[in-house]
Amino acid sequence: MPEKLASDILLTTFSIVARCDRTGMLGGAASTAIPGVGSLCLHVRAGAGAVATQSRVNPYLGIDALSLLGRGLSARDAVERVIAGDERRAVRQLGAVDARGGSSAYSGEECPAWFGHLVGDAYSIQGNTLVGGETLRAMAAAFDESAALDLPERLMRALEAGQAAGGDRRGRQSAALYVVSGEEYPYVDLRVDVSADPVAELRRVFEIAKRQLLPLIETLPTREEPAGRIDPKVTALLSKPPADR
């Protein structure tokens, strides 16, 4: 195994990737103490799956695992294949869910403590440099208890629960939420890249997006309806930014 670098503890996070059995939505949410977690951690594609790559992050693990999921491999097989080909697997952490709801995770033995993962029904939760395992357990409980809600809200609640349980032991700085709903473009793609309280700020942005952005997304062109549709109520929503933003 190559020599461990001091920088191996820098790119760390806690995250969840999941599929909604009711709607088929796929997505993930993450937060960490470095800026811009959404640019590196989350990889999601409709009809394929969702992947979180973290610890000493290797974005190609997410990219390649997502490609394998798109070819029909299970989450377990995709994770095993990309990890097997990574010579620095001891410092990697990966979670994945496939389009059928299968889930899998990997945590290398040299990830910074506390580290671990939880794999449940159609979701994978993983974290490192955490205050402890309660972060992951709280995320799983929040996700399981909100099964009647849409996936973006469930992911957001899981992230909030993880932060409330301690989250990253170094502090907090960025958070992200990414969900697809059948199309090649995202249904939700929201990021807080630098904030003193990124999960709370992501919630604030998400609440605005639910009122203004998501109704618009639902009228956009799709592969089945290339023209999209016009909804006067949505047009009215977009006339100006909300006063309470």
C-alpha positions, 0 to 999 in steps of 0.5 A: 500500500502506498504511504499515507499522506497527511492530506488524506484527512482533509476531504471528508464528509457525511452523506446519504444516497438513496432511491424512493421506491414509490417514485423511482427518484434517486439522489443524495445529500452531503455535508462537510467541513471543507468548501464545495462538497457538492462538486466532488461527493455526489454523482447521480443519474436517472435510470442508473443510481446514486453514488457518494465518494469521500474520505480521501476523495477520488471523484472517478470512483463516483464517475466510474461506479455510476457508469457501471450502474448505468450498464445494469450492475448492482450497487454491490458489484459496482462498488466492489469493482471500482474499489478493487481497481483503486490502489489507495482503497484503504483511504477511500469511502464509497456509498451507492444505491442502484436503480432497483434500490439495491445498496452498498458501501465501502469504508477503507481501514485507514479512513480518519476516525470516527468512520463507518457506514450503514446500509439500509433498504434503498439507501446507504449512509457513510461518514468519516472524521465524525464525532461518533456513530450516532451521526449515521444512526440519526440519519438512518432513523430520520430517513426511515421515519419519513418514508411517506415524504418525497425523496428530497425532503427525506434526504434533507431531514437525514442531513439535518439529523446527522448535523444535529447528532454532531456531524464532522468533528472539525466543524461545518462549511458546505452542504449539498442536495442532488435528486433526479426524477426520470430526466437527464437533468436534475430535479433538485441541485442545490449547494451551499459552498461556504457557510457557518451553518451550511445544513441550516442554510441548505434548508432555507434555500430548499424551502424557497426552491420548493415554492418557486423552482420545483414547480418550474422543473415540473413544467420543463420539456421531457423526453416524452413531452419535448415541448414542455407546458405552460402553467400560469400559476408557475409564471406568476411564481416567477414574477419576482423573488419572494420577499421572505428569501 
